[in-house]
Amino acid sequence: MARYFLTGVAGFIAARVAELLLDAGHVVVGVDNLNDAYDVRMKDYRLGRLIDRKGFSFAKLDISDREELVNFFQSEVIESGEYNFEAVINLAARAGVRQSVENPWVYLDTNITGTLNLLELCRQYDINKFILASTSSLYGADAPLPTTEEANSDRPLQPYAASKKGAEVLAHSYHYLYGIDVTIFRYFTVYGPAGRPDMVMFRFAQWIHEGQKLKVNGDGEQSRGFTYVDDIARGTILGLRPLGYQVINLGGHETIKINELIKLFEEKIGQKADIEHRPAHPADMKTNWADVEKAEELLGWRPEVSLGEGIANLISWYQAERTWASQIITD
């Protein structure tokens, strides 16, 4: 049994990581500020599935507030004598590519300052493993396909990706200066049950089920390599092993155009979409597709859940939770 400090625990990926760690008999101390970047009812749902589980504890706090974070460690962790965390798993982030264009400051606060605060705690309390969630958005507009970790990541297209690049660089500096073992995961588009409602997969499920306009930015010929949340969570946990300093892609093995994705949803739901095309958004990447050879080499990881299976799971979840999921705000 090990103890892990997991940030953003009410988030989509972190909640599933917490479930898998608890299933394995570990202790998870989870924190989240439960912000309203998207409909907080989804975060409440995920947290509700964790809150009564053996080995889990939760505190509402903001990792960008250094004083609040330090006080939590001192009063809730250090004084209890239970500060021997195996790792800090930093999956807290201000999410959303387009929102970051409108309010970049909050992204810098959470994604850069919050990461710095956590790295400082690792240094001060000799926590030798740090996992950081990063993003495939770092690869910008002209990434080679499939994209390896060595592709240029110095020209992000939005403040969100820029803030994640800053967090990566900070993590490297703490590895270099203090020997902290750092694993950075660049996630490619993640989906699954209880997924983010500002992302395309949840939106398509809701919009088609409820007969709402299905909004497509651009011509729908843009493509994504989608990754099922269980695969992402499993890969993240594999990254807890000692690796020195590594940046690793975790991404789907199947890419699909948005127009083809809509047809797949229509087939599985048994209902036609009412499509409305809108102008393409300048913050959106035209395509992404992960090269995951490094993850296979270092972690023995490859994605296992097919796109068809994953979408079926998402639709089944939506139908089971439709009473409240249909009310979730997606815009």
DRENDO-1510 file (C-alpha; in Angstrom, 1 decimal, always signed):
<recs>
REC; n; res; u; v; w
REC; 1; MET; +0.0; +0.0; +0.0 .
REC; 2; ALA; +1.3; +3.5; -0.9 .
REC; 3; ARG; +0.0; +7.0; -0.3 .
REC; 4; TYR; -0.5; +9.4; -3.2 .
REC; 5; PHE; -1.3; +13.1; -3.3 .
REC; 6; LEU; -3.5; +13.6; -6.3 .
REC; 7; THR; -4.6; +17.1; -7.5 .
REC; 8; GLY; -7.6; +17.9; -9.6 .
REC; 9; VAL; -9.2; +14.8; -8.2 .
REC; 10; ALA; -12.7; +15.7; -9.3 .
REC; 11; GLY; -11.5; +16.1; -12.9 .
REC; 12; PHE; -12.1; +13.6; -15.6 .
REC; 13; ILE; -8.8; +11.9; -15.8 .
REC; 14; ALA; -7.8; +12.3; -12.1 .
REC; 15; ALA; -11.1; +10.8; -10.8 .
REC; 16; ARG; -10.4; +7.6; -12.8 .
REC; 17; VAL; -6.8; +7.5; -11.7 .
REC; 18; ALA; -8.1; +7.8; -8.1 .
REC; 19; GLU; -10.5; +4.9; -8.6 .
REC; 20; LEU; -7.8; +2.6; -10.1 .
REC; 21; LEU; -5.4; +3.4; -7.2 .
REC; 22; LEU; -8.1; +2.8; -4.6 .
REC; 23; ASP; -9.0; -0.5; -6.4 .
REC; 24; ALA; -5.4; -1.5; -6.0 .
REC; 25; GLY; -5.5; -0.9; -2.2 .
REC; 26; HIS; -3.6; +2.4; -2.1 .
REC; 27; VAL; -4.4; +5.6; -0.1 .
REC; 28; VAL; -5.3; +8.7; -2.1 .
REC; 29; VAL; -5.4; +12.2; -0.6 .
REC; 30; GLY; -7.2; +14.2; -3.2 .
REC; 31; VAL; -7.6; +18.0; -3.6 .
REC; 32; ASP; -9.6; +20.1; -6.1 .
REC; 33; ASN; -10.8; +23.7; -6.1 .
REC; 34; LEU; -14.1; +22.6; -7.9 .
REC; 35; ASN; -13.9; +25.6; -10.2 .
REC; 36; ASP; -16.6; +26.4; -12.7 .
REC; 37; ALA; -14.5; +26.2; -15.9 .
REC; 38; TYR; -17.3; +23.8; -16.9 .
REC; 39; ASP; -20.6; +22.7; -15.3 .
REC; 40; VAL; -19.6; +21.8; -11.7 .
REC; 41; ARG; -22.3; +19.2; -11.5 .
REC; 42; MET; -20.0; +16.9; -13.5 .
REC; 43; LYS; -17.3; +17.3; -10.9 .
REC; 44; ASP; -19.7; +16.7; -8.1 .
REC; 45; TYR; -20.8; +13.5; -9.8 .
REC; 46; ARG; -17.2; +12.2; -10.1 .
REC; 47; LEU; -16.3; +13.2; -6.5 .
REC; 48; GLY; -19.5; +11.6; -5.2 .
REC; 49; ARG; -18.2; +8.3; -6.6 .
REC; 50; LEU; -15.0; +8.6; -4.6 .
REC; 51; ILE; -15.9; +10.3; -1.3 .
REC; 52; ASP; -17.0; +7.3; +0.7 .
REC; 53; ARG; -14.4; +4.9; -0.5 .
REC; 54; LYS; -11.9; +3.4; +1.9 .
REC; 55; GLY; -8.5; +5.0; +1.6 .
REC; 56; PHE; -9.8; +8.2; +0.1 .
REC; 57; SER; -9.8; +11.7; +1.7 .
REC; 58; PHE; -10.6; +15.0; +0.1 .
REC; 59; ALA; -9.9; +18.7; +0.6 .
REC; 60; LYS; -11.2; +21.6; -1.4 .
REC; 61; LEU; -8.3; +23.8; -2.1 .
REC; 62; ASP; -6.6; +25.7; -5.0 .
REC; 63; ILE; -3.0; +24.6; -5.8 .
REC; 64; SER; -2.2; +28.1; -7.0 .
REC; 65; ASP; -2.7; +29.4; -3.5 .
REC; 66; ARG; +0.7; +28.6; -1.9 .
REC; 67; GLU; -0.3; +29.6; +1.6 .
REC; 68; GLU; -3.4; +27.4; +1.5 .
REC; 69; LEU; -1.5; +24.5; +0.1 .
REC; 70; VAL; +1.3; +24.7; +2.6 .
REC; 71; ASN; -1.1; +25.0; +5.5 .
REC; 72; PHE; -2.9; +21.9; +4.3 .
REC; 73; PHE; +0.3; +19.9; +4.3 .
REC; 74; GLN; +1.2; +21.2; +7.7 .
REC; 75; SER; -2.1; +20.8; +9.5 .
REC; 76; GLU; -3.6; +17.8; +7.7 .
REC; 77; VAL; -0.6; +15.8; +6.7 .
REC; 78; ILE; +2.6; +16.7; +8.5 .
REC; 79; GLU; +1.2; +17.0; +12.0 .
REC; 80; SER; -0.5; +13.6; +11.6 .
REC; 81; GLY; +2.9; +12.0; +10.8 .
REC; 82; GLU; +1.5; +10.7; +7.5 .
REC; 83; TYR; +3.5; +12.7; +5.1 .
REC; 84; ASN; +5.3; +9.8; +3.4 .
REC; 85; PHE; +3.7; +10.2; +0.0 .
REC; 86; GLU; +5.1; +8.0; -2.7 .
REC; 87; ALA; +4.3; +10.7; -5.3 .
REC; 88; VAL; +2.6; +13.9; -6.1 .
REC; 89; ILE; +0.3; +13.3; -9.2 .
REC; 90; ASN; -0.5; +16.8; -10.5 .
REC; 91; LEU; -3.5; +16.4; -12.8 .
REC; 92; ALA; -5.1; +19.7; -11.7 .
REC; 93; ALA; -5.2; +22.2; -14.6 .
REC; 94; ARG; -7.3; +24.9; -15.9 .
REC; 95; ALA; -8.7; +23.2; -18.9 .
REC; 96; GLY; -10.0; +24.5; -22.2 .
REC; 97; VAL; -8.1; +25.6; -25.3 .
REC; 98; ARG; -10.6; +28.3; -26.4 .
REC; 99; GLN; -11.3; +29.6; -22.9 .
REC; 100; SER; -7.6; +30.3; -22.4 .
REC; 101; VAL; -7.8; +32.8; -25.2 .
REC; 102; GLU; -10.5; +34.8; -23.3 .
REC; 103; ASN; -8.9; +34.6; -19.8 .
REC; 104; PRO; -5.2; +33.6; -20.0 .
REC; 105; TRP; -4.3; +34.8; -16.5 .
REC; 106; VAL; -6.2; +32.0; -14.7 .
REC; 107; TYR; -4.3; +29.4; -16.8 .
REC; 108; LEU; -1.0; +30.8; -15.7 .
REC; 109; ASP; -2.1; +30.8; -12.1 .
REC; 110; THR; -3.2; +27.2; -12.0 .
REC; 111; ASN; -0.9; +25.5; -14.6 .
REC; 112; ILE; +2.3; +27.3; -13.8 .
REC; 113; THR; +2.1; +28.8; -10.3 .
REC; 114; GLY; +0.2; +25.7; -9.1 .
REC; 115; THR; +2.8; +23.4; -10.5 .
REC; 116; LEU; +5.6; +25.4; -8.9 .
REC; 117; ASN; +3.9; +25.3; -5.5 .
REC; 118; LEU; +3.7; +21.5; -5.7 .
REC; 119; LEU; +7.3; +21.1; -6.9 .
REC; 120; GLU; +8.4; +23.2; -3.9 .
REC; 121; LEU; +6.5; +20.8; -1.6 .
REC; 122; CYS; +8.2; +17.8; -3.2 .
REC; 123; ARG; +11.6; +19.5; -2.5 .
REC; 124; GLN; +10.8; +20.5; +1.1 .
REC; 125; TYR; +9.3; +17.2; +2.1 .
REC; 126; ASP; +11.5; +14.8; +0.1 .
REC; 127; ILE; +8.7; +13.5; -2.1 .
REC; 128; ASN; +10.8; +12.0; -4.9 .
REC; 129; LYS; +8.2; +11.3; -7.6 .
REC; 130; PHE; +6.2; +14.0; -9.5 .
REC; 131; ILE; +3.8; +13.3; -12.3 .
REC; 132; LEU; +2.6; +16.2; -14.5 .
REC; 133; ALA; -0.3; +16.2; -16.9 .
REC; 134; SER; +0.5; +18.1; -20.0 .
REC; 135; THR; -1.1; +18.3; -23.5 .
REC; 136; SER; -0.7; +17.4; -27.1 .
REC; 137; SER; -1.7; +21.0; -27.9 .
REC; 138; LEU; +2.0; +21.8; -27.3 .
REC; 139; TYR; +2.8; +20.4; -30.8 .
REC; 140; GLY; +1.2; +23.4; -32.5 .
REC; 141; ALA; +0.0; +23.7; -36.1 .
REC; 142; ASP; +2.6; +21.8; -38.2 .
REC; 143; ALA; +3.4; +18.7; -36.2 .
REC; 144; PRO; +4.6; +15.6; -38.1 .
REC; 145; LEU; +2.1; +12.8; -38.0 .
REC; 146; PRO; +2.2; +10.6; -36.0 .
REC; 147; THR; +3.8; +13.0; -33.5 .
REC; 148; THR; +6.7; +11.9; -31.4 .
REC; 149; GLU; +7.9; +13.6; -28.2 .
REC; 150; GLU; +10.8; +15.0; -30.1 .
REC; 151; ALA; +8.6; +17.2; -32.3 .
REC; 152; ASN; +8.8; +20.9; -31.8 .
REC; 153; SER; +6.8; +22.1; -28.8 .
REC; 154; ASP; +8.0; +25.7; -28.7 .
REC; 155; ARG; +5.2; +27.3; -30.7 .
REC; 156; PRO; +2.0; +26.6; -28.9 .
REC; 157; LEU; -1.2; +28.2; -30.4 .
REC; 158; GLN; -3.0; +29.2; -27.2 .
REC; 159; PRO; -2.2; +30.3; -23.7 .
REC; 160; TYR; -3.4; +26.9; -22.4 .
REC; 161; ALA; -0.7; +25.1; -24.2 .
REC; 162; ALA; +1.8; +27.8; -23.4 .
REC; 163; SER; +1.1; +27.5; -19.7 .
REC; 164; LYS; +1.6; +23.7; -19.9 .
REC; 165; LYS; +5.0; +24.3; -21.6 .
REC; 166; GLY; +5.9; +26.5; -18.7 .
REC; 167; ALA; +4.9; +23.8; -16.2 .
REC; 168; GLU; +7.0; +21.3; -18.1 .
REC; 169; VAL; +10.1; +23.5; -18.0 .
REC; 170; LEU; +9.7; +24.2; -14.3 .
REC; 171; ALA; +9.4; +20.4; -13.6 .
REC; 172; HIS; +12.7; +19.9; -15.5 .
REC; 173; SER; +14.4; +22.5; -13.5 .
REC; 174; TYR; +13.4; +20.8; -10.2 .
REC; 175; HIS; +14.6; +17.5; -11.6 .
REC; 176; TYR; +17.9; +19.0; -12.5 .
REC; 177; LEU; +18.4; +20.9; -9.2 .
REC; 178; TYR; +17.0; +18.5; -6.7 .
REC; 179; GLY; +16.9; +15.1; -8.3 .
REC; 180; ILE; +13.1; +14.8; -8.3 .
REC; 181; ASP; +12.0; +12.0; -10.6 .
REC; 182; VAL; +9.6; +13.6; -13.1 .
REC; 183; THR; +7.3; +12.0; -15.6 .
REC; 184; ILE; +5.3; +14.3; -17.9 .
REC; 185; PHE; +2.4; +12.9; -19.9 .
REC; 186; ARG; +1.3; +14.7; -23.0 .
REC; 187; TYR; -2.3; +13.5; -23.3 .
REC; 188; PHE; -4.1; +13.4; -26.6 .
REC; 189; THR; -7.8; +14.0; -26.8 .
REC; 190; VAL; -9.4; +12.0; -23.9 .
REC; 191; TYR; -13.0; +10.8; -23.8 .
REC; 192; GLY; -15.3; +8.4; -21.9 .
REC; 193; PRO; -18.1; +8.2; -19.4 .
REC; 194; ALA; -18.4; +11.4; -17.2 .
REC; 195; GLY; -16.1; +13.2; -19.6 .
REC; 196; ARG; -15.7; +16.9; -19.8 .
REC; 197; PRO; -18.9; +18.5; -21.1 .
REC; 198; ASP; -16.9; +21.2; -23.1 .
REC; 199; MET; -15.4; +18.4; -25.2 .
REC; 200; VAL; -16.8; +17.0; -28.4 .
REC; 201; MET; -17.6; +13.5; -27.3 .
REC; 202; PHE; -19.9; +14.5; -24.4 .
REC; 203; ARG; -21.4; +17.2; -26.6 .
REC; 204; PHE; -22.2; +14.9; -29.4 .
REC; 205; ALA; -23.8; +12.4; -27.1 .
REC; 206; GLN; -26.0; +15.0; -25.5 .
REC; 207; TRP; -26.9; +17.0; -28.6 .
REC; 208; ILE; -28.0; +13.9; -30.6 .
REC; 209; HIS; -29.9; +12.3; -27.7 .
REC; 210; GLU; -31.7; +15.6; -26.9 .
REC; 211; GLY; -32.4; +16.6; -30.5 .
REC; 212; GLN; -30.3; +19.8; -30.1 .
REC; 213; LYS; -28.2; +21.5; -32.8 .
REC; 214; LEU; -24.9; +19.7; -33.2 .
REC; 215; LYS; -22.4; +22.5; -33.7 .
REC; 216; VAL; -19.3; +21.8; -35.8 .
REC; 217; ASN; -16.5; +24.4; -36.1 .
REC; 218; GLY; -15.2; +24.5; -39.6 .
REC; 219; ASP; -16.0; +21.9; -42.3 .
REC; 220; GLY; -15.7; +18.8; -40.0 .
REC; 221; GLU; -12.7; +17.5; -41.9 .
REC; 222; GLN; -10.4; +18.1; -39.0 .
REC; 223; SER; -9.3; +14.9; -37.2 .
REC; 224; ARG; -8.4; +13.7; -33.8 .
REC; 225; GLY; -6.7; +10.7; -32.2 .
REC; 226; PHE; -9.1; +10.0; -29.3 .
REC; 227; THR; -8.0; +8.1; -26.2 .
REC; 228; TYR; -10.3; +6.3; -23.8 .
REC; 229; VAL; -10.0; +7.5; -20.2 .
REC; 230; ASP; -9.2; +4.0; -18.8 .
REC; 231; ASP; -6.2; +3.7; -21.1 .
REC; 232; ILE; -5.0; +7.2; -20.0 .
REC; 233; ALA; -5.5; +6.4; -16.3 .
REC; 234; ARG; -3.7; +3.1; -16.6 .
REC; 235; GLY; -0.8; +4.7; -18.4 .
REC; 236; THR; -0.6; +7.5; -15.8 .
REC; 237; ILE; -0.3; +5.0; -13.0 .
REC; 238; LEU; +2.4; +3.1; -14.9 .
REC; 239; GLY; +4.4; +6.3; -14.9 .
REC; 240; LEU; +4.8; +6.2; -11.1 .
REC; 241; ARG; +7.9; +4.0; -11.6 .
REC; 242; PRO; +11.3; +5.6; -11.5 .
REC; 243; LEU; +12.1; +7.1; -14.9 .
REC; 244; GLY; +14.5; +10.0; -14.2 .
REC; 245; TYR; +13.0; +12.8; -16.4 .
REC; 246; GLN; +10.7; +11.7; -19.2 .
REC; 247; VAL; +8.1; +13.3; -21.5 .
REC; 248; ILE; +5.8; +10.7; -22.8 .
REC; 249; ASN; +2.8; +10.8; -25.2 .
REC; 250; LEU; -0.3; +8.9; -24.2 .
REC; 251; GLY; -2.7; +8.9; -27.1 .
REC; 252; GLY; -5.2; +6.9; -29.2 .
REC; 253; HIS; -4.3; +4.5; -31.9 .
REC; 254; GLU; -7.3; +5.4; -34.0 .
REC; 255; THR; -7.8; +8.8; -35.6 .
REC; 256; ILE; -11.1; +9.9; -37.1 .
REC; 257; LYS; -12.5; +13.0; -38.9 .
REC; 258; ILE; -15.2; +14.9; -37.1 .
REC; 259; ASN; -17.7; +14.2; -39.8 .
REC; 260; GLU; -17.0; +10.5; -39.6 .
REC; 261; LEU; -17.3; +10.7; -35.8 .
REC; 262; ILE; -20.8; +12.2; -36.1 .
REC; 263; LYS; -21.9; +9.3; -38.3 .
REC; 264; LEU; -20.5; +6.8; -35.7 .
REC; 265; PHE; -22.6; +8.5; -33.0 .
REC; 266; GLU; -25.7; +8.5; -35.2 .
REC; 267; GLU; -25.3; +4.8; -35.8 .
REC; 268; LYS; -24.8; +3.8; -32.2 .
REC; 269; ILE; -27.6; +6.1; -30.9 .
REC; 270; GLY; -29.9; +5.3; -33.7 .
REC; 271; GLN; -30.8; +9.0; -34.3 .
REC; 272; LYS; -29.7; +11.6; -36.9 .
REC; 273; ALA; -27.8; +14.7; -35.9 .
REC; 274; ASP; -29.1; +18.2; -36.7 .
REC; 275; ILE; -25.8; +19.7; -37.8 .
REC; 276; GLU; -24.9; +23.4; -37.8 .
REC; 277; HIS; -21.6; +24.5; -39.2 .
REC; 278; ARG; -19.8; +27.4; -37.6 .
REC; 279; PRO; -16.5; +29.2; -38.5 .
REC; 280; ALA; -13.3; +27.3; -37.6 .
REC; 281; HIS; -11.8; +28.5; -34.3 .
REC; 282; PRO; -8.2; +29.8; -34.7 .
REC; 283; ALA; -7.1; +28.1; -31.4 .
REC; 284; ASP; -8.1; +24.7; -32.7 .
REC; 285; MET; -5.5; +22.3; -34.1 .
REC; 286; LYS; -6.4; +20.8; -37.5 .
REC; 287; THR; -5.3; +17.3; -36.4 .
REC; 288; ASN; -3.4; +15.4; -33.8 .
REC; 289; TRP; -2.2; +11.8; -33.8 .
REC; 290; ALA; +0.2; +10.4; -31.2 .
REC; 291; ASP; +3.2; +8.3; -31.7 .
REC; 292; VAL; +3.2; +6.1; -28.6 .
REC; 293; GLU; +6.3; +4.0; -29.1 .
REC; 294; LYS; +8.1; +5.6; -26.2 .
REC; 295; ALA; +5.2; +4.7; -23.8 .
REC; 296; GLU; +5.4; +1.2; -25.0 .
REC; 297; GLU; +9.1; +1.0; -24.6 .
REC; 298; LEU; +9.3; +2.6; -21.1 .
REC; 299; LEU; +6.0; +1.6; -19.6 .
REC; 300; GLY; +4.8; -1.4; -21.6 .
REC; 301; TRP; +1.7; +0.7; -22.5 .
REC; 302; ARG; -0.5; +0.8; -25.5 .
REC; 303; PRO; -4.1; +1.9; -25.8 .
REC; 304; GLU; -6.5; -1.1; -25.6 .
REC; 305; VAL; -10.0; +0.3; -25.9 .
REC; 306; SER; -11.2; +0.7; -29.5 .
REC; 307; LEU; -13.0; +3.8; -30.5 .
REC; 308; GLY; -16.2; +1.9; -31.2 .
REC; 309; GLU; -16.1; +0.2; -27.8 .
REC; 310; GLY; -15.3; +3.5; -26.0 .
REC; 311; ILE; -18.1; +5.4; -27.7 .
REC; 312; ALA; -20.5; +2.6; -26.9 .
REC; 313; ASN; -19.5; +2.8; -23.2 .
REC; 314; LEU; -20.0; +6.6; -23.2 .
REC; 315; ILE; -23.4; +6.3; -24.8 .
REC; 316; SER; -24.5; +3.6; -22.3 .
REC; 317; TRP; -23.3; +5.9; -19.4 .
REC; 318; TYR; -25.2; +8.9; -20.8 .
REC; 319; GLN; -28.4; +6.9; -21.2 .
REC; 320; ALA; -28.1; +5.6; -17.6 .
REC; 321; GLU; -27.4; +9.1; -16.2 .
REC; 322; ARG; -29.6; +11.0; -18.7 .
REC; 323; THR; -32.0; +12.5; -16.1 .
REC; 324; TRP; -29.2; +14.9; -14.9 .
REC; 325; ALA; -26.6; +14.5; -17.7 .
REC; 326; SER; -29.1; +16.0; -20.2 .
REC; 327; GLN; -29.1; +19.2; -18.1 .
REC; 328; ILE; -25.4; +19.7; -18.1 .
REC; 329; ILE; -24.4; +22.9; -19.8 .
REC; 330; THR; -22.0; +22.3; -22.7 .
REC; 331; ASP; -21.3; +25.9; -23.9 .
</recs>
